[in-house]
Amino acid sequence: MEESVIEMNIGSVEQENRNEQAFYTLLDHMRTLANNARDKGDMFERLMCQVLAIASPYSDRFSKVQLYREWATEHPECVPNARDIGIDLVATLIESEWQGPNKEARYSAIQCKFYNNDSSVPKSEVDSFISASSTKHFAERLLVATNKGWSANAVQTIELQEKPTTILSLDKIKHLNVDWSQYLQDGTVQLQAKRKLRDYQEKAVDHSIVGFKSFDRGQIVMPCGTGKTFTSLKLAERQVGQHGLVLFLVPYLALLSQTVDDWTQQSSAKMTAIPVCSDESIRARSNSRAGIASSTSARPLDPEVNSFASVLDHHKLSYPATTNAKSLAEKVVTACARSRKRPDLGMTVVFSTYQSLSVIHEAQTKYGMTDFDLIISDEAHRTAGAYYRQ
């Protein structure tokens, strides 16, 4: 069995690598075709306009994605004219994603940066986008960029914003559930076929379902690289049904981001994902942000920690993270009610780090959030004794 598992995983990796290579080939092809930087940027904007409209998890949150000039022409009440002012695309949020009491804030402002891989986004590029999207009509911002570097001042500018600002990085773009080879062939954006459970994964799900008939908890122990995340998704779908409520716990933010993307891309029905991100590192950054805001001589962030893996972890999430218990409870209640009314919608899933469990506890005990039908603890072995080491 072990040999067959290894062989199947190698085949899956090879297929994924081919799609990634097609993505990089596509970017190189667009750079070759472009007559100038403006032409190159326009091509990338049109590509992302199509991609964000159909690829999960963004298609789960956006009911429509438009070029800025098209959106501005349709909504003259929102902007004085359709001239490019730093926003490239505008996405209309589905109703359940509207932020706060301002029901006019139903749009996501999107900026696309088609840079070389080794380039760095300067603060000036971020400033124009932040300024243009500061109106009441925009609930959030999304930065799409094909580079890996961000200047310390650009990072600081993003950190200072009250509106949720997320980043779709090069690594996340290439891992969207898009068939990049197909786009290279005929210019159409199509989704990859969803994965199916392998035999050993099916057995793990079957045994778990049987176990839950007699016990209220259990363990799935699988080697690295054998698809624990995907297996847990299919287990959840069978155990709680199409409209169930699930809590998925992970030890750190990078894994949370990866799991949200994988579950939303591979779910049988359109899922509502609600990330909770309020661990100690986020609180520390929030305190630092408050200090920066009140200082007359703000010190730039240390360039040594200027990376997605540290400073921008919470901005890498595909969804703006919920950090408030009351807001979390309201989102869960709204999402569950909406799911039950629509046959095309699937589970509601709260994704959280273990450090954020206090927010979930408060949402349930103080604000009446619905009980979970299933709780999945990923990499649970990492939590043993963690409380006593703090």
C-alpha positions as CSV (number, residue, x, y, z in Angstrom):
1,M,0.0,0.0,0.0
2,E,2.8,2.4,0.9
3,E,4.4,2.1,-2.6
4,S,1.0,2.8,-4.3
5,V,0.4,5.8,-2.1
6,I,3.9,7.2,-3.0
7,E,3.3,6.6,-6.7
8,M,-0.1,8.3,-6.7
9,N,1.3,11.3,-4.8
10,I,4.2,11.6,-7.3
11,G,1.7,11.7,-10.1
12,S,-0.3,14.4,-8.3
13,V,2.8,16.5,-7.7
14,E,3.9,16.2,-11.3
15,Q,0.5,17.4,-12.5
16,E,0.6,20.3,-10.2
17,N,4.1,21.2,-11.3
18,R,3.0,21.2,-15.0
19,N,0.2,23.6,-14.2
20,E,2.6,25.9,-12.3
21,Q,5.1,25.8,-15.3
22,A,2.2,26.7,-17.6
23,F,1.5,29.7,-15.3
24,Y,5.1,31.0,-15.5
25,T,5.1,30.4,-19.3
26,L,1.9,32.5,-19.5
27,L,3.5,35.4,-17.6
28,D,6.6,35.3,-19.9
29,H,4.3,35.2,-23.0
30,M,2.4,38.2,-21.8
31,R,5.7,40.1,-21.2
32,T,6.8,39.2,-24.7
33,L,3.6,40.3,-26.3
34,A,3.4,43.6,-24.5
35,N,4.6,46.7,-26.4
36,N,5.2,48.7,-23.2
37,A,4.6,48.7,-19.5
38,R,1.0,50.0,-19.8
39,D,0.1,47.3,-22.4
40,K,1.6,44.6,-20.1
41,G,-0.4,45.9,-17.1
42,D,-3.6,46.0,-19.1
43,M,-3.2,42.4,-20.2
44,F,-2.6,41.3,-16.6
45,E,-5.7,43.2,-15.4
46,R,-7.9,41.6,-17.9
47,L,-6.6,38.2,-16.9
48,M,-7.1,38.7,-13.2
49,C,-10.6,40.1,-13.9
50,Q,-11.5,36.8,-15.4
51,V,-9.7,34.7,-12.8
52,L,-11.1,36.3,-9.7
53,A,-14.7,35.9,-11.1
54,I,-14.5,32.1,-11.3
55,A,-11.6,30.9,-9.1
56,S,-12.2,30.0,-5.4
57,P,-12.0,31.3,-2.9
58,Y,-12.5,34.7,-4.5
59,S,-15.6,33.7,-6.6
60,D,-17.2,32.6,-3.3
61,R,-17.1,36.2,-2.1
62,F,-17.5,38.2,-5.3
63,S,-20.7,38.3,-7.3
64,K,-19.1,40.3,-10.1
65,V,-15.6,41.5,-11.0
66,Q,-15.2,44.4,-13.4
67,L,-12.5,46.6,-14.9
68,Y,-12.5,49.9,-13.0
69,R,-13.6,52.0,-16.0
70,E,-16.6,49.6,-16.6
71,W,-17.6,49.8,-12.9
72,A,-17.2,53.5,-12.8
73,T,-19.4,54.0,-15.9
74,E,-22.1,51.8,-14.3
75,H,-21.9,53.6,-11.0
76,P,-21.5,57.4,-11.5
77,E,-22.9,57.9,-8.0
78,C,-19.7,56.4,-6.6
79,V,-17.1,58.2,-8.6
80,P,-16.8,61.6,-10.4
81,N,-15.5,60.0,-13.6
82,A,-14.2,56.8,-15.0
83,R,-10.6,57.9,-15.2
84,D,-8.0,55.5,-13.8
85,I,-7.2,56.8,-10.3
86,G,-5.1,53.9,-8.9
87,I,-7.8,51.2,-8.8
88,D,-7.6,48.6,-11.6
89,L,-10.6,46.3,-10.8
90,V,-13.7,46.5,-8.7
91,A,-15.5,43.4,-7.2
92,T,-19.0,43.5,-5.9
93,L,-19.2,41.6,-2.6
94,I,-21.9,39.1,-2.1
95,E,-24.4,40.4,0.5
96,S,-23.1,38.4,3.4
97,E,-19.6,39.9,3.0
98,W,-20.7,43.5,3.4
99,Q,-18.7,45.0,6.2
100,G,-20.3,46.7,9.2
101,P,-23.4,48.9,9.3
102,N,-22.5,50.9,6.2
103,K,-24.5,49.1,3.5
104,E,-23.0,51.4,0.8
105,A,-19.7,49.6,1.4
106,R,-20.4,46.7,-0.9
107,Y,-17.3,46.8,-3.1
108,S,-13.7,45.5,-3.0
109,A,-11.1,47.7,-4.6
110,I,-8.4,45.8,-6.5
111,Q,-5.0,46.8,-7.7
112,C,-2.9,44.6,-10.0
113,K,0.9,44.8,-10.2
114,F,2.5,42.8,-12.9
115,Y,6.1,43.1,-11.7
116,N,9.2,41.0,-12.2
117,N,9.6,38.3,-9.5
118,D,12.6,40.1,-7.9
119,S,11.0,43.6,-7.9
120,S,9.8,45.4,-4.8
121,V,6.5,47.3,-4.4
122,P,7.3,50.9,-3.4
123,K,5.3,52.9,-0.9
124,S,4.2,55.4,-3.7
125,E,2.5,52.6,-5.6
126,V,0.5,51.7,-2.5
127,D,-0.3,55.3,-1.6
128,S,-2.3,56.0,-4.7
129,F,-4.3,52.9,-4.3
130,I,-5.1,53.5,-0.6
131,S,-6.1,57.1,-1.4
132,A,-8.4,56.1,-4.3
133,S,-10.1,53.3,-2.3
134,S,-10.7,55.4,0.9
135,T,-14.3,56.3,-0.1
136,K,-17.3,55.0,1.7
137,H,-18.2,52.6,-1.1
138,F,-15.3,50.3,-0.6
139,A,-15.4,47.9,2.2
140,E,-12.0,46.3,1.6
141,R,-8.9,46.2,-0.6
142,L,-7.1,43.5,-2.5
143,L,-3.5,43.9,-3.8
144,V,-2.6,41.4,-6.6
145,A,1.1,41.3,-7.3
146,T,3.5,39.0,-9.2
147,N,6.6,39.9,-7.2
148,K,7.9,38.7,-3.8
149,G,9.3,41.9,-2.3
150,W,7.6,44.8,-0.5
151,S,9.4,47.9,0.8
152,A,9.3,48.4,4.5
153,N,7.4,51.6,4.1
154,A,4.8,50.0,1.8
155,V,4.2,47.3,4.5
156,Q,3.8,50.0,7.2
157,T,1.3,51.8,5.0
158,I,-0.8,48.6,4.7
159,E,-0.5,47.9,8.4
160,L,-1.9,51.3,9.3
161,Q,-5.1,50.9,7.4
162,E,-8.5,50.3,9.1
163,K,-10.1,48.8,6.0
164,P,-9.2,45.1,5.6
165,T,-6.4,44.8,3.0
166,T,-5.4,41.4,1.7
167,I,-2.7,40.4,-0.7
168,L,-2.9,37.8,-3.6
169,S,0.8,37.0,-4.0
170,L,2.6,35.2,-6.9
171,D,2.6,32.0,-5.0
172,K,-1.1,32.1,-4.3
173,I,-2.0,33.1,-7.9
174,K,-0.2,30.1,-9.3
175,H,-2.0,27.8,-6.9
176,L,-5.5,29.0,-7.7
177,N,-7.7,26.2,-9.2
178,V,-7.2,27.5,-12.7
179,D,-6.1,25.5,-15.7
180,W,-3.3,27.7,-16.9
181,S,-2.4,25.4,-19.8
182,Q,-5.9,25.9,-21.2
183,Y,-5.5,29.7,-21.0
184,L,-2.2,29.4,-22.9
185,Q,-4.0,27.5,-25.7
186,D,-7.1,29.5,-26.3
187,G,-7.3,32.4,-23.9
188,T,-10.2,31.0,-21.8
189,V,-10.1,30.8,-18.0
190,Q,-11.3,27.3,-16.9
191,L,-11.1,25.6,-13.6
192,Q,-9.1,22.5,-12.9
193,A,-11.1,19.3,-12.2
194,K,-11.6,18.8,-8.5
195,R,-9.7,16.0,-6.8
196,K,-11.3,12.8,-5.8
197,L,-10.5,10.7,-2.7
198,R,-7.9,8.0,-3.2
199,D,-8.6,4.5,-1.8
200,Y,-6.7,5.0,1.4
201,Q,-8.3,8.4,2.0
202,E,-11.8,6.9,1.4
203,K,-11.0,4.3,4.0
204,A,-10.0,6.9,6.5
205,V,-13.3,8.8,5.9
206,D,-15.4,5.6,6.1
207,H,-13.7,4.5,9.4
208,S,-14.2,7.9,10.9
209,I,-17.9,8.0,10.0
210,V,-18.3,4.6,11.6
211,G,-16.4,5.8,14.7
212,F,-18.5,8.8,15.2
213,K,-21.6,6.6,15.6
214,S,-20.2,5.3,18.9
215,F,-17.8,8.1,20.0
216,D,-17.8,11.9,19.9
217,R,-14.1,12.2,19.1
218,G,-11.3,10.4,17.3
219,Q,-8.0,10.7,15.6
220,I,-6.8,10.3,12.0
221,V,-3.1,9.6,11.8
222,M,-1.6,9.9,8.3
223,P,1.9,10.4,7.0
224,C,3.0,13.8,5.6
225,G,2.0,14.4,2.0
226,T,-0.9,11.9,1.9
227,G,-3.6,14.5,1.8
228,K,-4.8,15.0,5.4
229,T,-6.4,18.4,4.6
230,F,-8.4,17.1,1.7
231,T,-9.4,13.9,3.6
232,S,-10.7,16.0,6.5
233,L,-12.8,18.1,4.0
234,K,-14.5,15.1,2.6
235,L,-15.0,13.7,6.1
236,A,-16.7,17.0,7.2
237,E,-19.0,17.1,4.1
238,R,-20.2,13.6,4.9
239,Q,-20.5,14.0,8.7
240,V,-22.3,17.4,8.9
241,G,-24.1,17.5,5.6
242,Q,-24.3,20.3,3.0
243,H,-25.4,23.0,5.3
244,G,-23.4,22.1,8.5
245,L,-21.2,24.4,10.6
246,V,-17.5,23.3,11.1
247,L,-14.6,24.7,13.1
248,F,-11.1,24.0,11.7
249,L,-8.2,24.7,14.0
250,V,-4.6,25.1,13.0
251,P,-1.4,26.0,14.9
252,Y,-0.2,28.9,12.8
253,L,-1.4,31.4,10.2
254,A,0.4,30.2,7.1
255,L,-1.3,26.8,7.5
256,L,-4.7,28.5,8.1
257,S,-4.3,30.4,4.8
258,Q,-3.3,27.2,2.9
259,T,-6.3,25.3,4.4
260,V,-8.8,28.0,3.6
261,D,-7.7,28.0,-0.1
262,D,-7.7,24.2,-0.4
263,W,-11.1,23.7,1.2
264,T,-12.8,26.4,-0.8
265,Q,-11.3,25.1,-4.0
266,Q,-12.1,21.4,-3.4
267,S,-15.5,21.6,-1.6
268,S,-18.4,19.9,-3.3
269,A,-20.7,22.9,-2.9
270,K,-19.8,26.6,-2.5
271,M,-18.5,27.1,1.0
272,T,-18.6,30.1,3.3
273,A,-15.2,30.5,5.0
274,I,-14.8,32.7,8.0
275,P,-11.2,33.0,9.1
276,V,-10.5,34.1,12.7
277,C,-7.1,35.7,13.1
278,S,-6.4,37.3,16.5
279,D,-3.4,35.5,17.9
280,E,-0.6,37.1,19.9
281,S,1.4,38.2,16.9
282,I,-1.6,40.0,15.4
283,R,-2.3,41.7,18.8
284,A,1.4,42.7,19.0
285,R,1.2,44.2,15.5
286,S,-2.0,46.0,16.4
287,N,-0.4,47.6,19.4
288,S,2.6,48.5,17.3
289,R,0.3,50.0,14.7
290,A,-1.4,52.2,17.4
291,G,2.0,53.3,18.6
292,I,3.1,54.2,15.0
293,A,-0.2,56.1,14.4
294,S,0.3,58.3,17.5
295,S,4.0,59.0,16.9
296,T,5.1,62.1,15.0
297,S,8.2,60.3,13.8
298,A,7.1,56.9,12.8
299,R,10.0,54.5,12.4
300,P,9.9,52.2,9.3
301,L,9.5,48.5,10.0
302,D,12.7,46.5,10.1
303,P,13.5,45.4,6.6
304,E,14.7,42.1,8.0
305,V,11.2,41.1,9.0
306,N,9.6,42.5,5.8
307,S,8.3,39.3,4.4
308,F,4.9,37.6,3.9
309,A,6.0,34.9,6.4
310,S,6.1,37.4,9.2
311,V,4.7,40.9,9.0
312,L,2.1,40.2,6.3
313,D,0.9,36.8,7.4
314,H,-2.6,38.0,8.2
315,H,-2.8,40.0,4.9
316,K,-2.1,36.8,2.9
317,L,-5.5,35.4,3.9
318,S,-7.9,35.2,1.0
319,Y,-10.6,36.5,3.3
320,P,-10.4,39.5,5.6
321,A,-9.9,38.0,9.0
322,T,-12.5,38.4,11.8
323,T,-11.0,39.5,15.1
324,N,-14.1,40.5,17.0
325,A,-16.3,38.0,18.8
326,K,-19.5,39.9,18.1
327,S,-18.7,40.2,14.4
328,L,-17.8,36.5,14.3
329,A,-21.2,35.5,15.8
330,E,-23.1,37.7,13.4
331,K,-21.2,36.4,10.4
332,V,-21.8,32.7,11.4
333,V,-25.5,33.2,12.0
334,T,-25.9,35.1,8.7
335,A,-23.9,32.5,6.8
336,C,-25.8,29.5,8.2
337,A,-29.2,31.0,7.6
338,R,-28.2,31.9,4.0
339,S,-26.8,28.4,3.4
340,R,-30.1,26.8,4.5
341,K,-32.1,28.9,2.1
342,R,-30.0,28.2,-1.0
343,P,-29.5,24.6,-2.4
344,D,-26.3,25.7,-4.2
345,L,-24.5,26.7,-1.0
346,G,-22.5,24.3,1.2
347,M,-21.0,24.3,4.7
348,T,-20.1,27.3,6.8
349,V,-16.5,26.8,8.1
350,V,-14.8,28.9,10.8
351,F,-11.0,28.6,10.4
352,S,-8.9,29.6,13.4
353,T,-5.6,29.3,15.0
354,Y,-5.5,27.7,18.5
355,Q,-4.4,31.0,19.9
356,S,-7.7,32.6,18.8
357,L,-10.0,30.2,20.6
358,S,-10.8,32.8,23.2
359,V,-12.6,34.8,20.5
360,I,-14.7,31.8,19.5
361,H,-15.5,31.1,23.1
362,E,-16.7,34.6,23.6
363,A,-18.7,34.6,20.4
364,Q,-20.6,31.5,21.7
365,T,-21.0,32.4,25.4
366,K,-21.6,36.1,25.1
367,Y,-23.1,36.6,21.7
368,G,-25.0,33.3,21.1
369,M,-23.1,31.9,18.2
370,T,-24.4,28.6,17.0
371,D,-22.7,25.4,18.3
372,F,-20.4,23.6,15.8
373,D,-21.5,20.3,14.2
374,L,-17.9,19.2,13.9
375,I,-14.5,20.4,15.1
376,I,-11.3,19.4,13.3
377,S,-7.9,20.0,15.0
378,D,-5.1,19.9,12.5
379,E,-1.6,19.0,13.7
380,A,-3.1,18.5,17.1
381,H,0.2,16.9,18.3
382,R,1.8,20.4,18.2
383,T,-0.6,21.7,20.9
384,A,0.5,19.2,23.6
385,G,1.9,21.1,26.5
386,A,1.9,24.4,24.6
387,Y,-0.2,26.1,27.2
388,Y,2.3,25.3,30.0
389,R,5.2,26.5,27.9
390,Q,3.9,30.0,27.6
